[in-house]
Amino acid sequence: MSDSADGTDRPAPEQEPEWQRRRRLAAVFGDGVPEQTSDDRDAREDTAGKGDEWYRAEVPPHHG
């Protein structure tokens, strides 16, 4: 027998973790899976075109 009134085996809203509630709502409203995740992107795209100043600002202090 299910726990909820609608016949699904979901925990009561006060027992459902926030991450699970957000995932469920995203699936209902059509945002269940992002178009592109960070795993799909080329890491070089994130820093492309930033210029030398950005790279110098990102150098850790111990690299002087």
N, C-alpha and C positions, 0 to 999 in steps of 0.2 A: 504494500500500500504506500502511496506517495505522501510526502510531508506537506505539500502545499495544496491550496484550494483549487488550483487550475489543473491538477493531475500530473504535474512534472515532479521530478525528484530533486528540486532545488531546496536549499536551506531557507529558512525564514529570512526576510530582509535584514533583520537585526543580527543574524548570525553569518550572513554572507560577507566575505572579505571585500574591502573596497575595490581592489584590483579586479576581482571576479565580477563585481557589479558593473564596473566600467566596461569590461570586455563584453559582457552580456548585452549591455545597452548599445555598445558600438556595433555589435553584430545585428541587433534588431533594426538599427537606423542606417545600416549600410556602410559602416566604417569599420568592419571587423578586421580587415587586413589592409595595411597601408599599401599604397601603390609601389613604393620602393623603400627598402630598409637600408640601414647603414651597411649591412653585409653585401648588398647588391652593388653599392657604389664603389668606384675606384678611389682609394685613399688619396691619390694624387689630385683628384678633383677638388678636395676640400681646401688645399693650399695653393692651387693654381692661380696665378695672377695677383698674389698678395704683395709681392715686392720685397725688396731687401729689408726695409724698415721693420716689416712684420716679423721676418725671420730673426733679425737682431733682437727684437723685443721678446721673442720666445726663448732665447738662449738662457738656460738655467744659470744662476749666479756662480756655481762652482766651475763653470766652463769659461769664466772670465771674459 
